[in-house]
């Protein structure tokens, strides 16, 4: 019973919202009859300006029971004779009531600009008062009280009445209310101007009916949207003015048709909103159009668009909404304006939406392309996760020699400042060690890719280049909040893991890798052969010259040694129909041919201060978690050049934790492919590659990986993702709530008479529903599907 009471009793609305959303500012229920929601807005402005809160939700809700009902028209009373609210019209006979909920988000203007919110309007002044006893009756309005609250709002805003070009009136369309309201407005405006009929007036009640406590915020929303779209919506059901209004001698005219809202003398568009409650509590708010902000820049070439929902059905609906929105964008905007609009769309989806378990992403370069991919459900472009996400631990995997290719990471180098800064830092350290600048080798100009590829086959250049790419990629991921819970490196990739774990300082790690590469290259050439067979079955076939260089999966190993010995083994394996493949390498890595490297490299290692690892990683040598004793032992790193790379066993160790997500941090997807094929991989484990695609598609593949990390529950720091861009939030389709009726089963709704005089046949008359709210198009505005941010002048 208590839960039902808390859910239904109006006194708990504000505090229940604060509880559900974790809001800690003032949570106030306001009740001043018809002016309630605009009074709430005025009170919220005060809380913002006194720093009791940093943003505020303000509004009102009016839901009447029974939902299907009618009323008896009684001439002179508030109910309309024909079910229409004809505000300010000569035929006005009263108001029609409706149900509604309205709420706005309020922030201080400086904060809204800083947070890159979409600002629809700025509240420059808000005033409240009460008529007191200076009126005909408790329920009647008063001219003086209304005039004073309007004048006070003008004074607080610092506005001359002549600068205000629209007033959203309370507008009940009653024979008494409309003339008093216009008289009060006229009295307030005459304090500053004698001009006639320069200010348009209207009322949203002609569209929606009287929404009772929600009426004031509804008028505010209409006016803010009118300022945003720079149009004056029509006040409906108006043909000629009520002669009692004396509009000809007033500052006002009724805006009876949609028109452009022009500026006068360079003054910003300004408007007032009135709401007057039965009992005399009056509220008036003065608005100004939002300041012109600097246009958004185009942003990244590819944009990641994430969508999430609480159910599969809602996800499909949200996807359809986004597809339609993107299609509309493509049709509405010129090609030169689309990149910035698409980037702002991505920013809004990433930073302005709650994240739910059912998730989907698409990466696109143009809105039309994104719309088509979403509509078609292209499985190669659109990725979906239908499992509850749980922020899985991310494991970085760093590939070794053989993964390199000319141009690896070149698109990221051009577009991502953090990646570029780390690359440049590493290459500056390496230049005196290598005697050359690796940029030309790593990021060749068009037409020199083949030459670059040949240079990258030189171990002295390959290993430093791989380290630089992998280290910089890891730093980029970490800057976006993707931190490794654990790591594993393949051969030289373990040096990247050691550096990130703090075993090496960056400069020491680069020195070691550069020296390691030059020492290896100085050795006689050799060959390496991939053998699709288990290590235990290959070992008996090896001569003393051959070694198992790597065990990459339980049924795949690499044999290394002199050319002649490798060729002999290759022939034997062919006779047994065992699949083999030569690796394109210059030397026999991790074989006895590396023995001459051990002593000089060990001497260098003894000059480097080695520290205990701060991030756990799996050793290539033992396939176990690295120990402090191993990581700080120069002999471990020297022997690492010669020992077998036990990647398959290392991956098995990582897969013991079923929540681990494996992310290859380097060029290509060699390690991620091996990990996906590993028999120890569980169905729920995800394996991803940073640079799964190359060339022109490199950025698309990279952002798809970012999106799939988000889909699996990894928390992305979107603010750092946009640290070098000035983006803003825009209006997008909101969450597709699955609307369901919750009216008590079996409850009957009383039958009420239709509009008209009481008669003997009332019980036989069919019920008349409340007036249906007008479609948004009747307001002359686009349908609203986003929260409204109204900034407050500080």
C-alpha positions in Angstrom: 0.0 0.0 0.0 2.8 2.4 0.8 4.4 1.9 -2.6 1.0 2.6 -4.3 0.6 5.8 -2.2 4.2 7.0 -3.1 3.5 6.3 -6.7 0.1 8.0 -6.9 0.2 10.9 -4.4 1.3 14.2 -6.0 3.2 15.3 -2.9 5.8 12.6 -3.6 6.4 13.4 -7.3 9.5 15.6 -7.0 11.1 13.6 -4.2 10.5 10.4 -6.0 12.1 11.7 -9.1 15.1 12.9 -7.0 15.3 9.4 -5.4 15.1 7.6 -8.8 17.7 9.9 -10.6 20.0 10.5 -7.6 19.4 14.3 -7.6 20.6 16.2 -4.5 19.3 19.7 -5.0 16.0 21.1 -3.8 13.2 18.7 -4.6 10.0 20.8 -4.3 6.4 20.1 -5.1 4.6 23.3 -6.1 0.9 23.7 -6.2 -0.6 27.0 -7.3 -3.5 25.7 -9.5 -3.1 26.7 -13.2 0.2 28.5 -12.7 1.9 25.6 -10.9 4.4 24.6 -13.6 5.6 28.1 -14.5 5.9 28.9 -10.8 8.1 25.8 -10.6 10.2 27.1 -13.4 10.7 30.4 -11.6 11.6 28.7 -8.3 14.1 26.5 -10.2 15.7 29.6 -11.7 16.3 30.9 -8.2 17.8 27.6 -7.0 20.2 27.8 -10.0 21.2 31.4 -9.5 21.9 30.8 -5.8 23.9 27.6 -6.7 21.6 25.3 -4.7 21.8 23.1 -7.8 23.6 22.9 -11.1 20.7 21.9 -13.3 17.0 21.6 -12.6 14.0 19.7 -13.9 10.9 21.8 -13.7 7.4 21.3 -15.0 4.0 19.8 -14.2 1.7 16.9 -14.9 -2.1 16.9 -15.2 -3.9 13.6 -15.6 -7.7 13.5 -15.0 -9.9 10.5 -14.2 -11.9 9.3 -15.9 -10.0 9.6 -19.2 -13.1 9.6 -21.3 -15.5 12.2 -20.2 -17.6 15.2 -21.2 -19.1 18.2 -19.4 -22.2 20.4 -19.4 -21.7 23.8 -20.9 -22.9 26.6 -18.6 -22.8 30.0 -20.3 -20.5 32.4 -18.4 -18.5 29.5 -16.8 -15.1 28.3 -17.9 -16.2 25.4 -20.1 -16.2 26.0 -23.9 -19.5 25.8 -25.7 -18.1 23.8 -28.7 -15.0 22.0 -27.3 -12.6 24.5 -28.8 -10.4 27.0 -27.0 -10.8 30.2 -29.1 -8.4 32.5 -27.2 -8.9 36.2 -27.9 -11.6 35.4 -30.5 -15.0 37.1 -30.7 -16.6 33.7 -30.5 -14.6 32.6 -27.4 -16.9 31.0 -24.9 -14.5 29.2 -22.6 -11.8 26.6 -22.5 -11.6 22.9 -23.1 -9.5 20.8 -20.7 -6.9 18.2 -21.6 -4.3 15.9 -20.1 -0.6 16.7 -20.3 2.9 16.5 -18.9 5.6 19.1 -19.6 9.1 19.4 -18.2 12.2 21.4 -19.1 15.8 21.1 -18.2 17.3 24.4 -16.8 20.9 25.2 -16.5 23.0 28.3 -15.9 23.9 29.7 -19.4 27.7 29.5 -18.9 27.4 25.9 -17.8 25.2 25.0 -20.7 27.7 26.5 -23.2 30.6 24.8 -21.4 28.8 21.4 -21.5 27.9 21.9 -25.2 24.2 21.5 -24.6 21.6 22.3 -27.2 20.2 25.6 -25.8 16.7 26.5 -27.1 16.2 29.8 -25.3 17.6 31.9 -22.4 15.4 32.9 -19.4 16.4 36.5 -18.7 13.8 37.2 -15.9 11.1 35.4 -13.9 8.7 37.0 -11.5 5.9 35.8 -9.1 3.2 37.6 -7.1 -0.4 37.3 -6.0 -3.4 39.5 -6.7 -4.3 39.6 -3.1 -7.8 40.9 -2.5 -7.9 43.3 -5.4 -10.3 41.3 -7.6 -13.9 40.5 -7.9 -13.7 37.0 -6.2 -11.2 34.4 -5.1 -11.4 32.6 -8.5 -11.4 35.8 -10.7 -8.2 37.3 -12.2 -7.0 40.8 -11.4 -5.6 43.4 -13.8 -3.1 45.0 -11.3 -1.6 41.8 -10.1 -0.9 40.6 -13.6 0.5 43.9 -14.7 2.8 44.1 -11.8 4.3 40.6 -12.2 4.9 41.3 -15.9 6.6 44.6 -15.2 8.7 43.0 -12.5 9.9 40.3 -15.0 10.8 43.0 -17.5 12.8 44.9 -14.8 14.6 41.7 -13.7 15.5 41.0 -17.3 16.6 44.6 -18.0 14.2 44.7 -21.1 12.3 47.6 -22.5 8.8 46.4 -23.3 9.2 47.7 -26.9 12.0 45.0 -27.4 9.6 42.1 -26.7 7.9 40.9 -29.9 5.8 38.0 -28.7 3.8 37.1 -25.6 2.6 33.6 -24.9 -0.6 34.4 -23.0 -2.4 32.4 -20.3 -5.3 32.6 -22.8 -8.2 30.7 -21.2 -10.6 32.1 -23.9 -13.2 33.0 -21.2 -15.3 36.2 -21.5 -13.8 37.5 -18.3 -10.2 36.2 -18.4 -9.1 37.3 -21.9 -10.0 41.0 -21.5 -8.4 41.2 -18.0 -5.3 39.6 -19.3 -4.9 41.9 -22.3 -5.6 44.9 -20.0 -2.9 43.7 -17.6 -0.4 43.2 -20.4 -1.2 46.6 -21.9 -0.8 48.3 -18.5 2.7 46.7 -18.0 3.9 47.5 -21.6 2.6 51.1 -21.4 5.2 51.7 -18.6 7.8 51.7 -21.4 6.2 52.4 -24.8 3.2 54.0 -26.5 3.6 51.9 -29.7 0.6 50.0 -30.9 0.2 46.5 -32.3 3.9 45.6 -32.5 3.8 42.5 -30.3 2.2 39.3 -31.3 0.2 37.3 -28.7 -1.1 33.8 -28.8 -1.8 30.8 -26.6 -0.9 27.1 -26.8 -4.3 26.3 -25.2 -5.8 26.7 -28.6 -3.8 23.7 -29.6 -3.9 21.5 -26.5 -6.7 22.8 -24.4 -6.2 23.9 -20.8 -3.7 21.4 -19.3 -4.3 22.8 -15.8 -1.1 22.6 -13.7 1.0 21.7 -16.8 -0.3 24.6 -18.9 2.5 27.1 -17.9 5.4 24.9 -18.8 3.6 24.0 -22.1 3.5 27.6 -23.0 7.2 27.9 -22.1 8.1 25.0 -24.3 6.1 26.4 -27.2 7.8 29.8 -26.9 11.3 28.3 -26.5 10.8 26.2 -29.6 9.4 29.3 -31.5 12.6 31.2 -30.6 14.8 28.3 -31.6 13.0 27.9 -35.0 12.6 31.6 -35.5 8.9 31.4 -36.3 5.7 32.6 -34.6 3.2 29.8 -34.4 -0.5 30.5 -35.1 -3.0 30.7 -32.3 -5.7 28.4 -33.6 -9.5 28.8 -33.9 -9.1 32.6 -34.3 -11.1 34.6 -36.9 -11.7 38.1 -35.4 -10.7 39.8 -32.2 -13.0 40.0 -29.1 -14.0 43.7 -29.2 -13.6 43.9 -25.4 -9.8 43.5 -25.8 -9.4 46.9 -27.5 -6.4 45.5 -29.4 -6.3 48.4 -31.8 -5.1 50.8 -29.0 -2.9 48.2 -27.3 0.7 47.0 -28.1 -0.7 43.6 -29.3 -2.2 41.7 -32.2 -3.3 38.1 -32.3 -0.9 36.0 -34.3 -3.4 33.9 -36.3 -1.0 32.3 -38.9 2.4 30.9 -38.9 5.0 33.5 -39.8 8.7 34.1 -39.7 9.9 35.8 -36.6 12.0 38.7 -37.8 14.4 40.7 -35.7 13.9 44.4 -35.4 16.8 46.8 -35.3 19.3 44.0 -34.5 17.6 43.3 -31.1 17.5 39.6 -30.2 14.1 37.9 -30.5 12.4 38.2 -27.1 9.2 36.9 -25.6 7.2 36.7 -22.5 5.2 33.8 -21.0 2.3 34.2 -18.6 0.5 31.8 -16.4 -2.1 32.8 -13.8 -3.5 30.5 -11.2 -7.0 30.3 -9.7 -6.4 32.0 -6.3 -4.3 34.7 -7.8 -0.7 33.4 -7.9 0.7 34.9 -11.1 3.9 34.0 -12.9 5.7 35.7 -15.9 8.9 34.6 -17.5 10.9 36.6 -20.1 12.9 34.8 -22.7 15.5 35.7 -25.3 16.7 33.6 -28.2 19.8 31.5 -27.5 23.2 33.1 -28.3 24.8 32.2 -31.7 27.5 29.7 -31.0 30.5 28.9 -33.1 29.5 26.4 -35.8 30.7 22.8 -35.3 33.7 21.7 -37.3 33.4 18.5 -39.4 35.3 16.2 -37.0 36.7 12.8 -37.7 36.3 11.2 -41.1 34.3 8.3 -39.7 31.7 8.5 -37.0 30.6 5.9 -34.5 26.8 5.9 -33.8 25.8 3.8 -30.7 22.3 2.8 -29.8 21.0 1.0 -26.8 17.7 -0.1 -25.3 16.2 -2.1 -22.4 14.6 -4.7 -24.7 15.2 -6.2 -28.1 12.0 -4.6 -29.4 13.0 -1.2 -28.2 16.4 -1.6 -29.8 14.8 -2.3 -33.2 12.6 0.8 -32.8 15.5 3.0 -31.8 17.5 1.7 -34.8 14.6 2.5 -37.1 14.3 6.0 -35.6 18.0 6.7 -36.0 18.0 5.4 -39.6 15.1 7.7 -40.5 16.8 10.6 -38.8 20.0 10.1 -40.8 18.1 9.7 -44.0 16.3 13.0 -43.2 19.7 14.6 -42.5 21.1 13.4 -45.8 18.1 14.9 -47.7 17.9 18.1 -45.6 21.6 19.2 -45.5 24.0 20.0 -48.3 27.1 17.8 -48.6 29.4 20.3 -47.0 27.2 20.6 -43.9 26.7 16.9 -43.4 30.1 16.0 -41.7 29.6 18.4 -38.8 26.0 17.4 -38.3 26.9 13.7 -38.4 29.7 14.3 -35.9 27.3 16.2 -33.5 24.9 13.3 -33.9 27.6 10.9 -32.8 28.6 13.1 -29.9 25.0 13.4 -28.7 24.5 9.6 -28.9 27.7 8.9 -27.0 27.5 11.6 -24.3 23.8 12.4 -24.0 22.2 8.9 -23.7 21.9 6.4 -20.9 23.4 3.0 -21.7 21.2 -0.1 -21.6 22.0 -3.8 -22.0 20.8 -4.3 -25.6 23.3 -2.4 -27.8 24.1 -1.7 -31.5 26.7 0.3 -33.3 27.3 1.5 -36.9 30.3 3.4 -38.2 29.7 5.6 -41.2 31.2 8.5 -43.1 28.0 10.0 -44.5 24.4 10.1 -43.0 22.9 8.4 -46.0 25.4 5.5 -45.8 24.6 5.1 -42.1 20.9 5.2 -42.7 21.1 2.5 -45.4 23.4 0.2 -43.3 21.0 0.4 -40.3 17.9 -0.1 -42.4 19.4 -3.1 -44.2 20.8 -4.6 -41.0 24.1 -5.1 -42.8 25.9 -7.7 -40.6 29.3 -6.5 -41.9 28.6 -2.9 -40.8 26.1 -3.1 -38.0 27.1 -4.9 -34.8 24.6 -5.9 -32.1 25.1 -7.2 -28.6 22.0 -8.9 -27.0 23.7 -9.8 -23.7 23.7 -7.9 -20.4 27.0 -6.1 -20.3 29.3 -6.1 -17.2 32.3 -3.9 -17.8 34.7 -6.8 -18.7 38.4 -6.7 -17.9 40.3 -5.8 -21.1 43.5 -7.7 -22.0 46.0 -6.0 -24.4 47.7 -8.4 -26.8 50.8 -7.0 -28.6 51.9 -8.8 -31.8 55.5 -9.5 -32.8 57.5 -9.4 -36.0 55.6 -10.4 -39.1 52.5 -8.3 -38.3 54.0 -5.1 -39.8 52.9 -3.6 -43.1 53.6 -0.3 -44.9 51.2 2.4 -43.8 50.2 0.7 -40.5 48.4 3.3 -38.4 48.9 6.0 -41.0 45.2 7.1 -40.9 45.3 7.3 -37.1 48.5 9.3 -37.3 46.7 11.9 -39.4 43.5 12.1 -37.3 44.3 11.3 -33.7 46.5 13.8 -31.9 47.3 11.6 -28.9 48.4 8.8 -31.2 50.5 11.2 -33.2 52.1 12.8 -30.2 53.2 9.4 -28.8 54.5 8.3 -32.2 56.5 11.5 -32.6 57.9 11.2 -29.0 59.1 7.7 -29.7 60.6 8.5 -33.1 62.5 11.4 -31.6 64.1 9.1 -29.1 64.8 6.5 -31.8 66.3 8.7 -34.4 69.9 9.0 -33.0 69.7 5.2 -32.1 68.8 4.1 -35.6 70.4 6.9 -37.6 67.2 7.5 -39.5 63.7 8.8 -39.1 61.2 6.0 -39.2 58.3 8.2 -40.3 59.1 7.7 -44.0 59.3 4.0 -43.5 56.2 3.6 -41.4 54.0 6.2 -43.2 55.2 6.1 -46.9 54.0 8.6 -49.4 51.8 7.4 -52.2 53.8 5.3 -54.7 56.5 4.3 -52.3 54.7 1.6 -50.4 56.7 -1.3 -51.9 60.0 0.3 -51.0 58.7 0.9 -47.5 57.5 -2.7 -47.2 61.0 -3.9 -48.2 62.6 -1.7 -45.6 60.2 -3.0 -42.9 61.6 -6.5 -43.5 64.8 -5.4 -42.0 64.7 -6.5 -38.4 66.7 -3.4 -37.2 63.7 -1.3 -38.4 60.8 -3.7 -38.0 61.1 -4.2 -34.3 61.4 -0.5 -33.3 58.5 0.3 -35.7 56.3 -2.3 -34.2 57.1 -1.2 -30.7 56.2 2.5 -31.6 52.9 1.6 -33.2 51.8 -0.8 -30.4 52.9 1.5 -27.6 51.1 4.5 -29.2 48.0 2.5 -29.8 47.9 1.4 -26.2 48.3 5.0 -25.1 45.4 6.1 -27.3 43.1 3.4 -25.9 44.1 4.3 -22.4 43.4 8.0 -23.0 39.8 7.0 -23.9 39.4 5.0 -20.7 40.2 1.6 -22.1 42.9 0.4 -19.6 44.4 -3.1 -19.6 43.6 -5.3 -16.7 46.3 -7.7 -18.0 48.6 -8.0 -21.0 50.4 -10.5 -23.2 53.0 -9.8 -25.9 54.2 -12.0 -28.7 58.1 -11.9 -28.9 59.0 -8.3 -29.2 55.5 -7.4 -28.2 56.4 -8.4 -24.6 58.6 -5.3 -24.4 55.6 -3.1 -25.0 53.8 -4.9 -22.2 56.8 -4.5 -19.9 57.1 -0.8 -20.7 53.4 -0.2 -20.0 53.6 -2.2 -16.8 56.5 0.0 -15.6 59.3 -2.5 -15.9 61.1 -0.2 -18.4 61.1 3.5 -18.8 60.0 4.4 -22.3 63.5 5.6 -23.4 65.1 2.4 -22.0 62.6 0.2 -23.7 63.2 1.9 -27.1 66.9 1.6 -26.6 66.7 -2.1 -25.8 64.3 -2.8 -28.8 66.5 -0.8 -31.2 69.7 -2.6 -30.0 67.9 -6.0 -30.0 66.8 -5.5 -33.6 70.3 -4.5 -34.8 71.9 -7.4 -33.0 69.5 -9.9 -34.6 69.9 -8.4 -38.0 73.7 -8.8 -37.7 73.3 -12.6 -37.5 73.3 -14.9 -40.5 70.0 -15.2 -42.3 67.7 -18.1 -41.6 64.1 -19.3 -42.2 60.9 -19.9 -40.3 58.2 -22.4 -41.2 54.6 -22.5 -39.9 53.6 -26.2 -39.3 50.0 -27.1 -38.7 50.8 -29.7 -36.2 51.1 -30.0 -32.4 54.5 -29.2 -30.8 54.7 -32.7 -29.4 54.4 -34.2 -32.9 56.9 -31.9 -34.6 59.7 -32.1 -32.0 60.7 -35.7 -32.9 61.3 -34.5 -36.5 63.7 -31.7 -35.6 67.4 -31.9 -36.1 69.8 -30.2 -33.7 69.9 -27.1 -35.9 66.2 -26.6 -35.7 64.1 -25.1 -32.8 60.5 -24.5 -32.0 60.3 -20.7 -32.2 56.7 -20.3 -31.3 53.7 -22.3 -30.3 50.8 -20.2 -31.5 47.9 -22.7 -30.9 47.7 -26.3 -29.7 47.9 -27.5 -33.3 50.1 -24.8 -34.8 53.8 -24.1 -34.2 56.6 -22.3 -35.9 60.0 -24.0 -36.6 63.1 -21.9 -37.0 66.7 -22.5 -38.2 69.1 -22.4 -41.1 67.7 -22.4 -44.6 68.9 -25.9 -45.5 67.6 -27.5 -42.4 64.2 -25.8 -42.7 63.9 -26.9 -46.4 64.7 -30.5 -45.4 62.0 -30.5 -42.8 59.5 -28.9 -45.2 60.0 -31.8 -47.7 59.5 -34.4 -44.9 56.3 -32.8 -43.8 55.0 -32.6 -47.4 55.4 -36.3 -47.7 53.2 -36.7 -44.7 50.6 -34.3 -46.0 51.2 -31.9 -43.1 50.4 -28.3 -44.1 53.2 -25.8 -43.9 53.9 -22.2 -44.9 57.1 -20.2 -45.0 57.1 -16.9 -43.0 58.5 -13.9 -44.8 61.3 -13.2 -42.4 65.0 -12.5 -42.8 66.3 -14.4 -39.8 65.6 -17.6 -37.7 64.1 -15.9 -34.6 64.0 -17.8 -31.3 66.4 -20.4 -32.5 70.0 -21.4 -31.8 71.0 -18.9 -34.4 70.2 -16.2 -31.9 72.7 -17.4 -29.3 75.4 -14.9 -30.3 72.9 -12.1 -29.4 72.6 -13.2 -25.8 75.9 -11.9 -24.3 76.0 -8.4 -25.7 72.3 -7.9 -25.2 72.6 -9.2 -21.6 75.4 -6.7 -21.0 73.2 -3.8 -22.2 70.3 -5.0 -20.0 72.4 -4.9 -16.9 72.8 -1.2 -17.4 69.0 -0.6 -17.3 67.1 -0.2 -14.1 64.3 -2.8 -14.2 61.2 -2.3 -11.9 58.5 -4.6 -10.6 55.5 -4.7 -13.0 52.5 -2.7 -12.0 50.1 -4.3 -14.5 50.1 -8.1 -14.7 51.1 -9.8 -17.9 51.7 -13.3 -19.1 55.3 -14.3 -20.0 56.2 -15.7 -23.4 58.8 -17.9 -21.8 56.8 -19.6 -19.0 53.2 -19.0 -20.2 52.5 -18.0 -16.6 52.0 -14.6 -14.9 55.2 -12.7 -14.9 56.9 -12.6 -11.5 58.8 -9.6 -10.1 61.9 -11.8 -10.0 61.6 -12.6 -13.7 60.7 -9.1 -14.8 63.7 -7.5 -13.0 66.2 -10.1 -14.0 68.4 -9.1 -17.1 68.9 -12.8 -17.9 65.2 -13.3 -18.4 65.1 -10.6 -21.1 68.3 -11.7 -22.7 67.0 -15.3 -22.9 63.7 -14.1 -24.2 65.4 -13.5 -27.6 66.2 -17.2 -27.8 63.3 -19.0 -25.9 60.2 -20.4 -27.5 57.2 -18.1 -27.6 54.5 -20.0 -25.8 51.6 -17.9 -27.0 49.0 -20.7 -27.0 49.6 -21.6 -23.4 49.7 -17.9 -22.5 46.3 -17.3 -24.1 44.9 -20.4 -22.3 46.0 -18.8 -19.0 44.2 -15.5 -19.9 41.1 -17.5 -20.8 40.8 -19.0 -17.4 39.0 -15.8 -16.5 35.8 -16.0 -18.6 35.1 -12.3 -18.4 38.3 -11.3 -20.0 38.0 -9.4 -23.3 41.1 -9.8 -25.5 42.1 -6.8 -27.6 44.9 -7.0 -30.1 46.9 -3.7 -29.9 49.0 -3.6 -33.0 48.8 -3.9 -36.8 46.6 -6.7 -38.3 44.7 -9.4 -36.5 47.1 -12.3 -36.3 46.9 -12.7 -32.5 43.1 -12.1 -32.4 42.6 -14.8 -35.1 44.7 -17.3 -33.1 42.8 -16.4 -29.9 39.4 -16.8 -31.5 40.4 -20.3 -32.7 41.9 -21.4 -29.4 40.0 -24.4 -27.9 40.1 -22.7 -24.5 38.0 -19.7 -25.7 34.5 -19.6 -24.2 31.4 -18.6 -26.1 30.9 -15.5 -24.0 34.5 -14.2 -24.5 35.1 -11.4 -27.0 38.3 -11.1 -29.0 38.9 -7.8 -31.0 41.6 -6.3 -33.1 42.5 -2.6 -33.1 43.6 -2.4 -36.8 41.6 -5.1 -38.3 41.3 -3.2 -41.6 44.1 -1.3 -43.5 44.4 1.4 -46.0 41.3 3.7 -46.5 39.2 1.4 -44.2 41.7 1.6 -41.3 39.7 4.2 -39.4 36.4 2.5 -40.0 37.7 -0.7 -38.6 39.3 1.1 -35.6 36.0 2.9 -34.7 34.1 -0.4 -35.2 36.4 -1.9 -32.6 35.8 1.0 -30.3 32.0 0.5 -30.8 32.2 -3.2 -30.1 34.2 -2.5 -26.9 31.3 -0.2 -25.8 28.8 -2.8 -26.8 30.4 -5.4 -24.5 30.3 -3.1 -21.5 33.7 -1.4 -21.6 33.2 2.2 -20.3 34.5 4.7 -22.8 35.6 8.2 -21.6 33.8 10.1 -24.4 34.9 13.5 -23.0 38.5 12.6 -23.6 37.6 11.1 -26.9 36.4 14.6 -27.9 39.1 16.5 -26.0 40.4 18.0 -29.3 37.0 18.7 -30.9 34.4 21.3 -30.2 31.1 19.4 -30.5 27.6 20.1 -29.3 24.5 18.1 -28.5 21.7 18.2 -31.0 18.0 17.2 -31.1 17.7 13.5 -31.8 14.9 10.9 -31.6 14.4 10.0 -27.9 14.0 6.6 -26.3 11.2 4.5 -28.0 9.2 3.7 -24.9 7.0 0.7 -25.3 3.8 2.3 -24.2 1.4 -0.1 -22.4 -1.8 0.7 -20.6 -1.9 0.1 -16.8 -5.5 1.0 -16.1 -6.8 -1.4 -13.4 -8.3 -4.5 -15.0 -12.1 -4.6 -14.8 -12.5 -1.0 -13.8 -15.4 0.7 -15.4 -15.4 4.3 -16.5 -18.5 6.4 -15.7 -20.5 7.7 -18.7 -20.7 11.5 -18.8 -23.0 13.6 -20.9 -21.6 15.4 -24.0 -21.2 19.1 -24.3 -24.6 20.8 -24.1 -27.5 21.6 -21.8 -28.7 19.0 -19.3 -31.8 17.1 -20.6 -33.9 14.1 -19.8 -32.0 11.8 -22.1 -28.6 12.4 -20.5 -28.2 8.7 -19.5 -28.6 7.7 -23.2 -26.0 10.1 -24.5 -22.6 8.7 -25.6 -19.5 9.8 -23.8 -17.5 12.6 -25.4 -13.7 12.4 -25.0 -11.5 15.3 -24.0 -10.3 17.3 -27.0 -7.5 15.6 -28.7 -4.2 17.6 -28.5 -3.2 19.1 -31.8 -0.4 17.6 -33.8 2.9 19.3 -33.5 2.6 20.6 -37.0 -0.3 22.8 -36.0 2.2 24.7 -33.8 4.3 25.3 -36.9 7.2 23.5 -35.4 8.9 20.2 -36.0 7.8 17.3 -33.7 9.8 17.4 -30.4 11.8 14.3 -29.5 14.5 15.6 -27.3 14.8 17.2 -23.9 14.5 21.0 -23.8 17.5 22.9 -22.4 16.6 26.4 -21.4 19.5 28.4 -20.0 19.3 30.9 -17.2 21.2 34.2 -17.2 23.6 34.3 -14.3 
